[in-house]
């Protein structure tokens, strides 16, 4: 594989927002020509697939304005400035579902859409779950559901999980169960 | 699950670009208050996990400006206006790898990052592959590698695939192989 990069010749910040910033880069290509690249900057996020002692998986149903539909997802949230991903994972799991986890470990890390965004998601597997009160943020309206492993497996195979991190995390859990 | 939505009260288009548009929506929340939602509009994309008759998986290595690194991904590309996803899949597979597929079917469809973007990816499984010349676009610089199933499995478990659609598609293939 030939390794190269695309040095930025000029950068324009189009938008600085609450969650995202948008930048326009004029870059130099490997053949010496120039092109423009649209880049969405995102602070990064975590997602948590939890499994309770009786084999249930907590899922969060919420309206997503970007896609204009209700989506069923694993608990997730964006990283606060300077926050360790594991701390974000603990916080988001507790805020959204009320659960605290005795065993939380990272099982994957990926870019959600590297063609235009730098968002990196760390996916955690949480077990040893202890129930407690949830406390969502002021502009979050979500409901928590608990599904069995066979229910999530069936829904996955039917293509019912329309959120990438959720489909990925459920597949990871199924691959681990099989092995 | 309580179903609700977030009607747009005001919308401002911040940016209209080559690949993405950026919108700022003032929305009404279920409690009657208002909030703002940043929305990246994207035409949608397809990704293709192919498997050759001798069990090899074509992967594409390319520099991604948004993440400032080389990434190894399955062939993929954005949908052209009005183009059927299956046509995009055929086109991108051929442009990037040279392969034509006799059997192309959709195995999943998901939003890459529904918290801020409407990008929907359709993932196709391609078999019956016939080699031919690749023809990449003017600003695309990529190299094609062919990996065995056991190589991609090992790399997946090590967390080497840092692109969401690629990690997801490889997991899908492994789950299908197991079943």
Interface residues (C-beta under 8 A of the other chain):
Chain A: X1 X2 X3 X4 X5 X6 X14 X15 X17 X18 X19 X20 X22 X24 X25 X27 X29 X30 X31 X33 X35 X36 X37 X38 X39 X40 X42 X45 X61 X63 X64 X65 X66 X67 X68 X70 X71 X72 X73 X76 X78 X108 X109 X110 X111 X112 X113 X114 X115 X116 X117 X118 X119 X120 X121 X138 X139 X141 X143 X145 X159 X161 X162 X163 X164 X165 X167 X168 X171 X172 X174 X175 X178
Chain B: X1 X2 X3 X4 X5 X6 X14 X15 X17 X18 X19 X20 X22 X24 X25 X27 X29 X30 X31 X33 X35 X36 X37 X38 X39 X40 X42 X45 X61 X63 X64 X65 X66 X67 X68 X70 X71 X73 X76 X78 X108 X109 X110 X111 X112 X113 X114 X115 X116 X117 X118 X119 X120 X121 X138 X139 X141 X143 X145 X159 X161 X162 X163 X164 X165 X167 X168 X171 X172 X174 X175 X178
